[in-house]
Amino acid sequence: MLSKNKIFKRGILDVAPHMLSVIPFGIICGAIGVELGFNPYLVYAMSLIIFGGASQIVFLQLLSGGASALIAVTSVGVINSRHLLYGAVLSEYLEKLSILKKLIISYFVVDQGFAESNKYFKKNKNQKHIHYHLLGTGITLWVCWQISTLTGIVLGSIVPPELGLKFAIPLTFIAIVVSDLKKIDHVVVMLVSGISSLIFFDAPLKSYIIISPIIALIAASILLWRKKL
């Protein structure tokens, strides 16, 4: 049986390759927050509270675009709803832990950490103190994210306005979805979401941001249902 320390270090090593994408993304998030006119302290506080790249960018962009706080918070909730699935998957491995430990660990669960720890859990179901792997991946990601966000905040405050960083927002999300363009059903869902956002663009409180993904989810459900027939 591996010790807690060795399992924790294994988590660090397993998630290390993901830093190649996490660090630049964190720098972009910090820089964009300052570029959009938000106080640097607020941008960093958001990084501590939300701790999620896509969610942070969406939150900042919505508020800077005039969306209500309700729409911004709801949008972040929708984006982060995938964590409910992460929790459901991990629950069987963490069921013996106390509620307090589960709450602490849940804060550090993000996409890359979940992916690596879930693979480790499947291969080491009978290993004691297995949750230390999840702590290893999560804390490593957290530390790198906070440092890179701070770096972005500093860079964003010194970059001249004429060399603005707002263009990085669409580029960031294009990079996220580009790999899914090879799958026709994914393309269909993207088109449905895009067209819906145009149709409902004038909805009150910029609620098209919530309406369009809901319609896209319905379309995705229909496509999955048809595949099973």
Residue frames as a rotation matrix with the C-alpha (Angstrom) as fourth column:
MET 1
0.568 0.823 0.000 0.00
0.823 -0.568 0.000 0.00
0.000 0.000 -1.000 0.00
LEU 2
-0.254 -0.644 0.721 1.27
0.608 -0.686 -0.398 3.44
0.752 0.338 0.567 -0.92
SER 3
-0.515 0.011 -0.857 1.55
0.777 -0.417 -0.472 6.14
-0.363 -0.909 0.206 1.74
LYS 4
0.576 0.764 -0.289 -0.54
0.613 -0.638 -0.466 9.31
-0.541 0.092 -0.836 1.71
ASN 5
0.188 -0.609 -0.771 2.51
-0.290 -0.784 0.549 11.31
-0.938 0.121 -0.324 0.66
LYS 6
-0.790 -0.527 0.314 3.28
0.082 0.416 0.906 9.03
-0.608 0.741 -0.285 -2.30
ILE 7
-0.131 0.831 0.540 -0.34
0.956 0.249 -0.152 9.07
-0.261 0.497 -0.828 -3.51
PHE 8
0.642 0.312 -0.701 -0.38
0.262 -0.948 -0.182 12.87
-0.721 -0.066 -0.690 -3.24
LYS 9
-0.241 -0.837 -0.491 2.85
-0.389 -0.381 0.839 13.12
-0.889 0.394 -0.233 -5.25
ARG 10
-0.674 0.069 0.735 1.42
0.582 0.662 0.472 10.73
-0.454 0.746 -0.486 -7.84
GLY 11
0.436 0.899 0.035 -1.50
0.791 -0.365 -0.490 13.13
-0.428 0.241 -0.871 -8.29
ILE 12
0.410 -0.382 -0.828 0.93
-0.239 -0.921 0.306 16.00
-0.880 0.073 -0.469 -8.84
LEU 13
-0.656 -0.752 0.073 2.86
-0.178 0.247 0.953 14.05
-0.734 0.612 -0.295 -11.47
ASP 14
-0.397 0.570 0.719 -0.26
0.814 0.581 -0.012 12.84
-0.425 0.581 -0.694 -13.26
VAL 15
0.654 0.751 -0.093 -1.71
0.650 -0.620 -0.440 16.34
-0.388 0.227 -0.893 -13.64
ALA 16
-0.040 -0.785 -0.618 1.60
0.223 -0.610 0.761 18.09
-0.974 -0.107 0.200 -14.43
PRO 17
-0.717 -0.285 0.637 1.29
0.655 0.037 0.754 17.81
-0.238 0.958 0.160 -18.26
HIS 18
0.245 0.916 0.316 -1.97
0.954 -0.286 0.089 19.78
0.172 0.280 -0.945 -18.11
MET 19
0.217 -0.219 -0.951 -0.08
0.508 -0.807 0.302 22.83
-0.834 -0.548 -0.064 -16.86
LEU 20
-0.777 -0.546 0.315 0.90
0.521 -0.275 0.808 23.53
-0.354 0.792 0.498 -20.48
SER 21
-0.395 0.716 0.575 -2.69
0.551 -0.317 0.772 24.64
0.735 0.622 -0.270 -21.11
VAL 22
0.442 0.621 -0.648 -3.75
0.881 -0.164 0.444 25.72
0.169 -0.767 -0.619 -17.63
ILE 23
-0.198 -0.616 -0.763 -1.02
0.732 -0.611 0.303 28.34
-0.652 -0.498 0.571 -17.08
PRO 24
-0.949 -0.133 0.287 -1.61
0.300 -0.668 0.681 30.28
0.101 0.733 0.673 -20.34
PHE 25
-0.124 0.985 0.123 -5.37
0.592 -0.026 0.806 30.13
0.796 0.173 -0.579 -19.74
GLY 26
0.339 0.199 -0.920 -4.93
0.927 -0.237 0.290 31.56
-0.160 -0.951 -0.265 -16.24
ILE 27
-0.662 -0.647 -0.379 -2.79
0.530 -0.761 0.375 34.39
-0.531 0.048 0.846 -17.57
ILE 28
-0.762 0.450 0.466 -5.47
0.317 -0.369 0.874 35.19
0.565 0.814 0.138 -20.15
CYS 29
0.216 0.907 -0.362 -8.22
0.810 0.041 0.585 35.21
0.546 -0.419 -0.726 -17.48
GLY 30
0.083 -0.259 -0.962 -6.30
0.836 -0.508 0.209 37.61
-0.543 -0.822 0.174 -15.26
ALA 31
-0.860 -0.503 -0.081 -5.34
0.360 -0.713 0.602 39.92
-0.361 0.488 0.795 -18.11
ILE 32
-0.541 0.732 0.414 -8.84
0.488 -0.128 0.864 40.01
0.685 0.669 -0.288 -19.60
GLY 33
0.260 0.657 -0.708 -10.36
0.961 -0.104 0.256 40.94
0.095 -0.747 -0.658 -16.24
VAL 34
-0.220 -0.442 -0.869 -8.17
0.507 -0.813 0.285 44.04
-0.833 -0.378 0.404 -16.03
GLU 35
-0.954 -0.163 0.251 -8.66
0.294 -0.350 0.889 44.79
-0.058 0.922 0.382 -19.74
LEU 36
-0.249 0.950 0.190 -12.44
0.704 0.043 0.709 44.82
0.665 0.310 -0.679 -19.25
GLY 37
-0.200 0.082 0.976 -12.07
-0.232 -0.972 0.034 47.47
0.952 -0.219 0.214 -16.56
PHE 38
0.791 0.510 -0.337 -12.50
0.159 0.361 0.919 45.45
0.590 -0.781 0.204 -13.36
ASN 39
0.550 -0.577 0.605 -10.51
-0.832 -0.446 0.331 46.14
0.078 -0.685 -0.724 -10.22
PRO 40
-0.200 -0.723 -0.661 -7.47
-0.568 0.635 -0.523 43.80
0.798 0.271 -0.538 -10.00
TYR 41
-0.832 -0.075 0.550 -8.44
-0.537 0.357 -0.764 42.80
-0.139 -0.931 -0.337 -6.44
LEU 42
0.170 0.974 0.151 -11.92
-0.775 0.227 -0.590 41.84
-0.609 -0.017 0.793 -7.66
VAL 43
0.431 -0.082 -0.899 -10.47
-0.764 0.496 -0.412 39.81
0.480 0.864 0.151 -10.53
TYR 44
-0.610 -0.739 -0.285 -8.22
-0.444 0.617 -0.649 37.87
0.656 -0.270 -0.705 -8.17
ALA 45
-0.607 0.474 0.638 -10.97
-0.638 0.188 -0.747 37.39
-0.474 -0.860 0.188 -5.59
MET 46
0.473 0.806 -0.356 -13.14
-0.854 0.320 -0.411 35.91
-0.218 0.498 0.839 -8.33
SER 47
0.020 -0.572 -0.820 -10.32
-0.621 0.636 -0.458 33.52
0.783 0.519 -0.342 -9.20
LEU 48
-0.892 -0.350 0.285 -10.28
-0.423 0.430 -0.797 32.32
0.156 -0.832 -0.532 -5.60
ILE 49
-0.339 0.858 0.386 -14.05
-0.629 0.098 -0.771 31.95
-0.699 -0.504 0.507 -5.32
ILE 50
0.631 0.649 -0.425 -15.03
-0.732 0.318 -0.603 30.58
-0.256 0.691 0.676 -8.74
PHE 51
-0.265 -0.867 0.422 -11.74
-0.547 0.495 0.675 28.82
-0.794 -0.052 -0.605 -9.61
GLY 52
0.097 0.299 0.949 -12.75
0.618 0.729 -0.293 27.98
-0.780 0.615 -0.114 -13.17
GLY 53
-0.778 -0.616 -0.127 -11.40
0.303 -0.544 0.783 29.47
-0.551 0.570 0.609 -16.38
ALA 54
-0.688 0.564 0.458 -14.43
0.519 -0.059 0.853 29.34
0.508 0.824 -0.252 -18.67
SER 55
0.275 0.840 -0.468 -16.76
0.940 -0.133 0.314 30.40
0.201 -0.526 -0.826 -15.84
GLN 56
-0.066 -0.386 -0.920 -14.57
0.614 -0.743 0.268 33.36
-0.787 -0.547 0.286 -14.91
ILE 57
-0.946 -0.315 0.077 -14.35
0.241 -0.522 0.818 34.64
-0.218 0.793 0.569 -18.48
VAL 58
-0.367 0.893 0.262 -18.09
0.663 0.054 0.746 34.29
0.652 0.447 -0.612 -19.01
PHE 59
0.293 0.462 -0.837 -18.81
0.940 -0.298 0.164 36.03
-0.174 -0.835 -0.521 -15.69
LEU 60
-0.394 -0.558 -0.730 -16.56
0.405 -0.819 0.407 38.97
-0.825 -0.136 0.549 -16.52
GLN 61
-0.958 0.003 0.286 -17.79
0.274 -0.274 0.922 39.29
0.081 0.962 0.261 -20.09
LEU 62
-0.119 0.993 0.021 -21.44
0.848 0.090 0.523 39.26
0.517 0.080 -0.852 -19.08
LEU 63
0.315 0.213 -0.925 -21.02
0.808 -0.571 0.144 41.88
-0.498 -0.793 -0.353 -16.37
SER 64
-0.607 -0.615 -0.503 -18.94
0.237 -0.744 0.625 44.12
-0.759 0.260 0.597 -18.63
GLY 65
-0.896 0.297 0.330 -21.58
0.335 -0.033 0.942 43.74
0.290 0.954 -0.070 -21.36
GLY 66
-0.673 0.632 0.384 -24.37
-0.668 -0.743 0.050 44.98
0.317 -0.223 0.922 -19.12
ALA 67
-0.154 0.627 -0.764 -25.96
0.114 0.779 0.616 41.68
0.981 0.008 -0.191 -18.12
SER 68
0.537 0.425 0.729 -27.68
-0.665 -0.318 0.676 41.56
0.519 -0.848 0.111 -14.74
ALA 69
-0.433 -0.699 0.570 -25.98
-0.902 0.331 -0.279 39.89
0.006 -0.634 -0.773 -11.78
LEU 70
0.247 0.632 0.735 -28.71
-0.558 0.712 -0.426 37.23
-0.792 -0.305 0.528 -11.85
ILE 71
0.946 0.096 -0.310 -27.93
-0.322 0.412 -0.853 36.27
0.045 0.906 0.420 -15.46
ALA 72
0.129 -0.985 -0.112 -24.18
-0.782 -0.032 -0.623 36.26
0.610 0.168 -0.774 -14.80
VAL 73
-0.426 -0.261 0.866 -24.47
-0.837 0.478 -0.267 34.05
-0.345 -0.839 -0.422 -11.71
THR 74
0.539 0.713 0.448 -26.99
-0.431 0.691 -0.581 31.73
-0.724 0.121 0.680 -13.40
SER 75
0.776 -0.309 -0.551 -24.74
-0.519 0.185 -0.835 31.35
0.360 0.933 -0.016 -16.44
VAL 76
-0.321 -0.927 0.194 -21.80
-0.863 0.202 -0.463 30.40
0.390 -0.316 -0.865 -14.23
GLY 77
-0.170 0.350 0.921 -24.05
-0.697 0.618 -0.364 27.89
-0.696 -0.704 0.139 -12.48
VAL 78
0.858 0.504 -0.098 -25.07
-0.399 0.534 -0.746 26.32
-0.323 0.679 0.659 -15.80
ILE 79
0.398 -0.797 -0.455 -21.46
-0.657 0.099 -0.747 26.09
0.640 0.596 -0.484 -16.94
ASN 80
-0.575 -0.703 0.418 -20.38
-0.773 0.301 -0.558 24.52
0.266 -0.644 -0.717 -13.66
SER 81
0.408 0.826 0.390 -23.31
-0.894 0.449 -0.015 22.09
-0.187 -0.342 0.921 -13.51
ARG 82
0.428 -0.331 -0.841 -20.99
-0.380 0.778 -0.500 19.44
0.820 0.534 0.207 -14.96
HIS 83
-0.617 -0.699 0.360 -19.45
-0.593 0.113 -0.797 19.24
0.517 -0.706 -0.484 -11.49
LEU 84
0.182 0.752 0.633 -22.63
-0.933 0.336 -0.131 17.51
-0.311 -0.567 0.763 -10.32
LEU 85
0.870 0.072 -0.487 -21.67
-0.318 0.837 -0.445 14.65
0.376 0.542 0.751 -12.64
TYR 86
-0.140 -0.985 -0.100 -18.10
-0.360 0.145 -0.922 14.71
0.922 -0.093 -0.375 -11.36
GLY 87
-0.428 0.024 0.904 -19.41
-0.903 -0.049 -0.426 14.42
0.034 -0.999 0.043 -7.81
ALA 88
0.639 0.750 0.169 -21.67
-0.742 0.660 -0.119 11.52
-0.201 -0.049 0.978 -8.72
VAL 89
0.637 -0.479 -0.604 -18.77
-0.176 0.672 -0.719 9.64
0.750 0.565 0.344 -10.32
LEU 90
-0.377 -0.914 0.153 -16.35
-0.315 -0.029 -0.949 10.28
0.871 -0.406 -0.277 -7.44
SER 91
0.191 0.541 0.819 -18.85
-0.926 -0.178 0.334 9.62
0.326 -0.822 0.467 -4.66
GLU 92
0.913 0.210 -0.349 -18.27
-0.134 0.964 0.230 5.85
0.385 -0.164 0.908 -4.63
TYR 93
0.142 -0.950 -0.278 -14.57
0.541 0.310 -0.782 6.39
0.829 -0.039 0.558 -3.90
LEU 94
-0.706 -0.431 0.562 -15.07
-0.108 -0.719 -0.687 9.07
0.700 -0.546 0.461 -1.26
GLU 95
0.233 0.972 -0.033 -18.13
-0.105 0.058 0.993 7.75
0.967 -0.228 0.115 0.57
LYS 96
0.353 -0.137 -0.926 -16.18
0.826 0.509 0.240 6.90
0.439 -0.850 0.293 3.75
LEU 97
-0.717 -0.665 0.207 -14.91
0.523 -0.710 -0.472 10.46
0.461 -0.230 0.857 4.20
SER 98
-0.333 0.579 -0.744 -16.57
0.713 -0.361 -0.601 12.96
-0.617 -0.731 -0.293 6.51
ILE 99
0.646 0.672 0.362 -18.78
0.755 -0.494 -0.430 15.72
-0.110 0.551 -0.827 5.12
LEU 100
0.726 -0.424 -0.542 -16.13
-0.185 -0.879 0.439 18.33
-0.663 -0.218 -0.716 5.97
LYS 101
-0.337 -0.907 0.251 -13.42
0.011 0.263 0.965 16.48
-0.941 0.328 -0.079 4.04
LYS 102
-0.107 0.386 0.916 -15.75
0.934 0.354 -0.040 16.04
-0.340 0.852 -0.399 1.07
LEU 103
0.873 0.469 -0.135 -16.53
0.420 -0.862 -0.283 19.75
-0.250 0.191 -0.949 1.04
ILE 104
0.340 -0.836 -0.430 -12.83
-0.346 -0.537 0.769 20.67
-0.874 -0.113 -0.472 1.14
ILE 105
-0.513 -0.545 0.663 -11.97
0.343 0.578 0.740 18.24
-0.787 0.607 -0.109 -1.65
SER 106
0.294 0.738 0.607 -14.91
0.883 0.035 -0.469 19.40
-0.367 0.674 -0.641 -3.80
TYR 107
0.741 -0.059 -0.669 -13.44
-0.092 -0.996 -0.014 22.90
-0.665 0.072 -0.744 -3.93
PHE 108
-0.176 -0.951 -0.256 -10.33
-0.563 -0.116 0.818 21.55
-0.808 0.288 -0.515 -5.67
VAL 109
-0.171 0.168 0.971 -12.15
0.564 0.825 -0.043 19.36
-0.808 0.540 -0.236 -8.22
VAL 110
0.133 0.179 -0.975 -11.74
-0.676 -0.703 -0.222 20.78
-0.725 0.689 0.028 -11.73
ASP 111
0.803 0.385 -0.456 -11.82
-0.593 0.443 -0.672 19.20
-0.057 0.810 0.584 -15.19
GLN 112
0.186 -0.826 -0.532 -8.19
-0.601 0.334 -0.727 18.12
0.778 0.455 -0.434 -15.54
GLY 113
-0.630 -0.424 0.651 -7.90
-0.775 0.283 -0.566 16.93
0.056 -0.860 -0.507 -11.96
PHE 114
0.260 0.821 0.508 -11.11
-0.719 0.516 -0.466 14.93
-0.645 -0.244 0.724 -12.21
ALA 115
0.743 0.033 -0.668 -9.96
-0.599 0.478 -0.643 13.26
0.298 0.878 0.375 -15.44
GLU 116
-0.200 -0.931 -0.305 -6.62
-0.555 0.364 -0.748 12.14
0.808 0.019 -0.589 -14.00
SER 117
-0.662 -0.045 0.748 -7.90
-0.731 0.257 -0.632 11.11
-0.163 -0.965 -0.203 -10.57
ASN 118
0.446 0.886 0.130 -10.84
-0.797 0.459 -0.393 9.20
-0.408 0.072 0.910 -12.01
LYS 119
0.508 -0.363 -0.781 -8.42
-0.491 0.623 -0.609 7.11
0.708 0.693 0.138 -14.09
TYR 120
-0.599 -0.789 0.136 -6.29
-0.522 0.255 -0.814 6.49
0.608 -0.558 -0.565 -11.01
PHE 121
-0.300 0.575 0.761 -9.30
-0.875 0.152 -0.460 5.57
-0.380 -0.804 0.457 -8.88
LYS 122
0.679 0.618 -0.397 -10.50
-0.732 0.610 -0.302 3.00
0.055 0.496 0.867 -11.40
LYS 123
0.269 -0.683 -0.679 -7.12
-0.248 0.632 -0.734 1.26
0.931 0.366 0.001 -11.34
ASN 124
-0.766 -0.623 -0.158 -6.66
0.050 0.188 -0.981 1.44
0.641 -0.759 -0.113 -7.56
LYS 125
0.145 0.966 0.216 -10.11
-0.271 -0.171 0.947 0.89
0.951 -0.196 0.237 -6.07
ASN 126
0.726 0.150 -0.671 -8.76
0.479 0.591 0.650 -0.97
0.494 -0.793 0.357 -3.04
GLN 127
-0.354 -0.923 0.153 -6.03
0.572 -0.343 -0.745 1.56
0.740 -0.176 0.649 -2.27
LYS 128
0.293 0.397 -0.870 -6.30
0.940 -0.287 0.186 3.29
-0.176 -0.872 -0.457 1.11
HIS 129
0.031 -0.228 -0.973 -6.24
0.288 -0.930 0.227 7.09
-0.957 -0.287 0.037 1.29
ILE 130
-0.210 -0.094 0.973 -7.05
0.955 0.192 0.225 7.22
-0.208 0.977 0.050 -2.41
HIS 131
0.780 0.619 0.093 -8.49
0.625 -0.766 -0.147 10.73
-0.020 0.173 -0.985 -2.07
TYR 132
0.308 -0.749 -0.587 -4.96
0.152 -0.570 0.807 12.11
-0.939 -0.338 -0.062 -1.64
HIS 133
-0.524 -0.424 0.739 -4.51
0.776 0.119 0.619 11.67
-0.351 0.898 0.266 -5.38
LEU 134
0.310 0.748 0.587 -7.45
0.865 -0.478 0.152 14.00
0.394 0.461 -0.795 -5.97
LEU 135
0.840 -0.094 -0.534 -5.93
0.275 -0.775 0.569 16.47
-0.468 -0.625 -0.625 -3.51
GLY 136
-0.168 -0.985 0.047 -2.62
0.462 -0.036 0.886 16.22
-0.871 0.170 0.461 -5.34
THR 137
-0.429 0.069 0.901 -4.15
0.892 -0.122 0.434 17.04
0.140 0.990 -0.009 -8.72
GLY 138
0.547 0.805 0.230 -6.51
0.750 -0.593 0.294 19.70
0.373 0.012 -0.928 -7.37
ILE 139
0.700 -0.332 -0.633 -4.06
0.320 -0.646 0.693 21.60
-0.638 -0.688 -0.346 -5.18
THR 140
-0.413 -0.870 0.269 -1.44
0.624 -0.055 0.779 21.58
-0.663 0.490 0.566 -7.95
LEU 141
-0.234 0.431 0.871 -3.95
0.880 -0.287 0.379 23.04
0.414 0.855 -0.312 -10.38
TRP 142
0.772 0.588 -0.241 -5.13
0.630 -0.657 0.415 25.57
0.085 -0.472 -0.877 -7.81
VAL 143
0.291 -0.755 -0.588 -1.63
0.399 -0.462 0.792 26.87
-0.870 -0.465 0.167 -7.04
CYS 144
-0.657 -0.560 0.504 -0.68
0.660 -0.105 0.744 27.14
-0.364 0.822 0.439 -10.73
TRP 145
0.060 0.784 0.618 -4.01
0.894 -0.317 0.316 28.82
0.444 0.534 -0.720 -11.52
GLN 146
0.808 0.257 -0.531 -3.64
0.523 -0.727 0.444 31.45
-0.272 -0.636 -0.722 -8.82
ILE 147
-0.091 -0.930 -0.355 -0.05
0.365 -0.363 0.857 32.25
-0.926 -0.052 0.373 -9.81
SER 148
-0.671 -0.146 0.727 -0.91
0.738 -0.047 0.673 32.45
-0.063 0.988 0.139 -13.51
THR 149
0.414 0.877 0.242 -3.98
0.857 -0.466 0.222 34.61
0.307 0.115 -0.945 -12.79
LEU 150
0.613 -0.281 -0.738 -1.84
0.369 -0.725 0.582 37.03
-0.699 -0.629 -0.341 -10.76
THR 151
-0.517 -0.841 0.158 0.66
0.480 -0.133 0.867 37.11
-0.708 0.524 0.473 -13.61
GLY 152
-0.330 0.492 0.806 -2.15
0.899 -0.096 0.426 37.93
0.287 0.865 -0.411 -16.04
ILE 153
0.718 0.603 -0.348 -3.45
0.691 -0.680 0.246 40.71
-0.088 -0.417 -0.905 -13.78
VAL 154
0.155 -0.766 -0.624 0.00
0.246 -0.582 0.775 42.31
-0.957 -0.274 0.098 -13.70
LEU 155
-0.738 -0.440 0.512 0.43
0.562 0.020 0.827 41.95
-0.374 0.898 0.232 -17.45
GLY 156
0.031 0.863 0.503 -3.08
0.967 -0.153 0.204 43.26
0.253 0.481 -0.840 -18.10
SER 157
0.703 0.246 -0.667 -2.34
0.532 -0.804 0.264 46.40
-0.472 -0.541 -0.697 -16.12
ILE 158
-0.069 -0.831 -0.552 0.74
-0.039 -0.551 0.834 47.25
-0.997 0.079 0.006 -18.21
VAL 159
-0.482 -0.037 0.876 -0.47
0.818 0.340 0.464 46.26
-0.315 0.940 -0.133 -21.69
PRO 160
-0.919 0.122 -0.375 -1.34
-0.204 -0.961 0.186 49.43
-0.338 0.248 0.908 -23.68
PRO 161
-0.072 0.994 0.086 -5.10
-0.232 0.067 -0.970 49.79
-0.970 -0.090 0.226 -24.45
GLU 162
0.266 0.161 -0.951 -4.40
-0.937 -0.190 -0.294 49.81
-0.228 0.969 0.100 -28.21
LEU 163
-0.589 -0.461 -0.663 -3.02
-0.570 0.819 -0.064 46.29
0.573 0.341 -0.745 -27.79
GLY 164
-0.028 0.710 0.703 -6.15
-0.996 0.043 -0.084 45.13
-0.090 -0.703 0.706 -25.97
LEU 165
-0.916 -0.378 0.134 -6.69
-0.386 0.922 -0.034 41.53
-0.111 -0.083 -0.990 -25.00
LYS 166
-0.094 0.972 0.213 -10.44
-0.694 0.090 -0.715 41.29
-0.714 -0.215 0.666 -25.58
PHE 167
0.176 0.122 -0.977 -9.79
-0.929 0.349 -0.123 39.34
0.326 0.929 0.175 -28.78
ALA 168
-0.804 -0.585 -0.106 -8.51
-0.507 0.768 -0.391 36.50
0.310 -0.261 -0.914 -26.59
ILE 169
-0.364 0.740 0.565 -12.04
-0.627 0.254 -0.736 35.75
-0.689 -0.623 0.371 -25.33
PRO 170
0.678 0.659 -0.326 -13.45
-0.687 0.410 -0.600 34.33
-0.262 0.631 0.730 -28.60
LEU 171
0.050 -0.741 -0.670 -10.09
-0.743 0.421 -0.521 32.70
0.668 0.524 -0.529 -29.41
THR 172
-0.729 -0.325 0.603 -10.12
-0.676 0.479 -0.560 30.90
-0.106 -0.816 -0.568 -26.06
PHE 173
0.019 0.837 0.547 -13.58
-0.499 0.482 -0.720 29.42
-0.867 -0.259 0.426 -26.61
ILE 174
0.622 0.094 -0.777 -12.84
-0.771 0.248 -0.587 28.56
0.138 0.964 0.227 -30.23
ALA 175
-0.420 -0.875 -0.242 -9.84
-0.752 0.484 -0.448 26.56
0.509 -0.006 -0.861 -28.99
ILE 176
-0.581 0.255 0.773 -12.10
-0.589 0.524 -0.615 24.71
-0.562 -0.812 -0.154 -26.55
VAL 177
0.348 0.892 0.288 -14.70
-0.361 0.410 -0.837 23.64
-0.865 0.187 0.465 -29.13
VAL 178
0.090 -0.307 -0.948 -12.52
-0.990 -0.135 -0.051 23.16
-0.112 0.942 -0.315 -32.21
SER 179
-0.868 -0.478 0.136 -11.83
-0.470 0.878 0.084 19.49
-0.159 0.009 -0.987 -31.42
ASP 180
-0.382 0.813 0.440 -15.59
0.149 0.524 -0.839 18.80
-0.912 -0.254 -0.321 -31.48
LEU 181
0.039 0.396 -0.917 -16.01
-0.803 -0.534 -0.265 20.09
-0.595 0.747 0.297 -35.03
LYS 182
-0.814 -0.402 -0.420 -15.12
-0.574 0.671 0.470 16.61
0.093 0.623 -0.776 -36.31
LYS 183
-0.822 0.564 0.073 -18.37
0.493 0.771 -0.403 15.18
-0.284 -0.295 -0.912 -34.90
ILE 184
-0.708 0.552 0.440 -21.50
0.227 -0.412 0.883 16.04
0.668 0.725 0.167 -36.88
ASP 185
0.257 0.865 -0.431 -23.87
0.767 0.088 0.635 15.78
0.587 -0.494 -0.641 -33.90
HIS 186
-0.102 -0.382 -0.919 -21.70
0.855 -0.506 0.116 18.20
-0.509 -0.773 0.378 -31.92
VAL 187
-0.955 -0.249 0.158 -21.71
0.294 -0.753 0.588 20.62
-0.027 0.609 0.793 -34.84
VAL 188
-0.270 0.942 0.197 -25.51
0.477 -0.047 0.878 20.41
0.837 0.331 -0.436 -35.00
VAL 189
0.372 0.385 -0.845 -25.81
0.927 -0.107 0.360 21.25
0.049 -0.917 -0.396 -31.28
MET 190
-0.532 -0.649 -0.544 -23.41
0.633 -0.731 0.255 24.20
-0.563 -0.209 0.800 -31.71
LEU 191
-0.880 0.240 0.410 -25.44
0.238 -0.524 0.818 25.53
0.412 0.817 0.404 -34.64
VAL 192
0.113 0.972 -0.207 -28.69
0.698 0.071 0.713 25.17
0.708 -0.225 -0.670 -32.71
SER 193
0.164 -0.125 -0.979 -27.19
0.909 -0.367 0.199 27.10
-0.384 -0.922 0.053 -29.79
GLY 194
-0.802 -0.573 -0.169 -25.82
0.446 -0.763 0.468 29.82
-0.398 0.300 0.867 -32.08
ILE 195
-0.665 0.624 0.410 -29.03
0.293 -0.287 0.912 30.27
0.687 0.727 0.008 -34.04
SER 196
0.264 0.782 -0.564 -31.11
0.859 0.075 0.506 30.28
0.438 -0.619 -0.652 -30.83
SER 197
-0.205 -0.421 -0.884 -28.93
0.798 -0.594 0.098 33.02
-0.566 -0.685 0.458 -29.36
LEU 198
-0.981 -0.122 0.154 -29.55
0.194 -0.728 0.657 35.15
0.031 0.674 0.738 -32.46
ILE 199
-0.301 0.949 0.095 -33.31
0.454 0.055 0.889 34.55
0.838 0.311 -0.448 -32.35
PHE 200
0.603 0.577 -0.551 -33.59
0.717 -0.091 0.691 35.38
0.348 -0.812 -0.469 -28.64
PHE 201
-0.411 -0.903 0.122 -30.90
0.772 -0.416 -0.481 38.08
0.485 -0.104 0.868 -28.59
ASP 202
-0.555 0.245 0.795 -33.40
-0.235 -0.963 0.133 40.79
0.798 -0.113 0.592 -27.61
ALA 203
0.275 0.644 -0.714 -34.84
0.557 0.498 0.664 38.78
0.784 -0.580 -0.222 -24.71
PRO 204
0.765 0.094 0.637 -35.03
-0.347 -0.773 0.532 40.75
0.542 -0.628 -0.559 -21.42
LEU 205
0.707 -0.513 0.487 -31.99
-0.571 -0.009 0.821 40.82
-0.416 -0.859 -0.299 -19.10
LYS 206
-0.104 -0.756 -0.646 -29.84
-0.972 0.215 -0.095 39.20
0.211 0.618 -0.757 -21.81
SER 207
0.139 0.256 0.957 -31.51
-0.643 0.758 -0.109 35.92
-0.753 -0.600 0.270 -20.92
TYR 208
0.786 0.063 -0.615 -30.69
-0.575 0.438 -0.691 34.56
0.226 0.897 0.380 -24.40
ILE 209
-0.262 -0.965 -0.005 -27.46
-0.842 0.231 -0.487 33.42
0.471 -0.123 -0.873 -22.72
ILE 210
-0.592 0.150 0.792 -29.53
-0.522 0.677 -0.519 30.96
-0.614 -0.721 -0.323 -20.67
ILE 211
0.445 0.895 -0.019 -32.22
-0.560 0.261 -0.786 30.21
-0.699 0.361 0.618 -23.26
SER 212
0.435 -0.279 -0.856 -29.90
-0.859 0.156 -0.488 29.21
0.270 0.947 -0.172 -26.11
PRO 213
-0.690 -0.718 -0.090 -27.93
-0.665 0.679 -0.313 26.52
0.286 -0.156 -0.946 -24.21
ILE 214
-0.384 0.638 0.667 -31.17
-0.423 0.521 -0.741 25.06
-0.821 -0.567 0.070 -22.83
ILE 215
0.665 0.607 -0.436 -32.49
-0.635 0.151 -0.757 24.71
-0.393 0.781 0.486 -26.39
ALA 216
0.021 -0.763 -0.646 -29.14
-0.874 0.300 -0.382 23.21
0.485 0.573 -0.661 -27.40
LEU 217
-0.766 -0.270 0.584 -29.37
-0.582 0.677 -0.450 20.68
-0.274 -0.684 -0.676 -24.55
ILE 218
0.216 0.920 0.328 -32.84
-0.436 0.391 -0.810 19.67
-0.874 0.032 0.486 -25.75
ALA 219
0.627 -0.060 -0.776 -31.43
-0.768 0.113 -0.630 19.21
0.126 0.992 0.025 -29.27
ALA 220
-0.468 -0.877 -0.106 -28.58
-0.815 0.475 -0.331 17.11
0.341 -0.069 -0.938 -27.87
SER 221
-0.486 0.373 0.791 -31.06
-0.482 0.640 -0.598 14.94
-0.729 -0.672 -0.131 -25.96
ILE 222
0.630 0.752 -0.194 -33.08
-0.536 0.241 -0.809 14.36
-0.561 0.614 0.555 -29.13
LEU 223
0.285 -0.615 -0.735 -29.94
-0.847 0.198 -0.494 13.38
0.449 0.763 -0.465 -31.06
LEU 224
-0.732 -0.567 0.377 -28.92
-0.681 0.622 -0.386 10.91
-0.015 -0.539 -0.842 -28.33
TRP 225
-0.077 0.812 0.579 -32.42
-0.462 0.486 -0.742 9.46
-0.884 -0.324 0.337 -28.27
ARG 226
0.726 0.345 -0.595 -32.37
-0.670 0.159 -0.725 8.94
-0.155 0.925 0.346 -32.05
LYS 227
-0.213 -0.900 -0.381 -28.98
-0.884 0.344 -0.317 7.19
0.416 0.269 -0.868 -31.82
LYS 228
-0.710 -0.064 0.702 -30.43
-0.541 0.688 -0.484 4.65
-0.451 -0.723 -0.523 -29.39
LEU 229
0.365 0.931 -0.024 -33.31
-0.686 0.252 -0.682 3.75
-0.629 0.265 0.731 -31.72
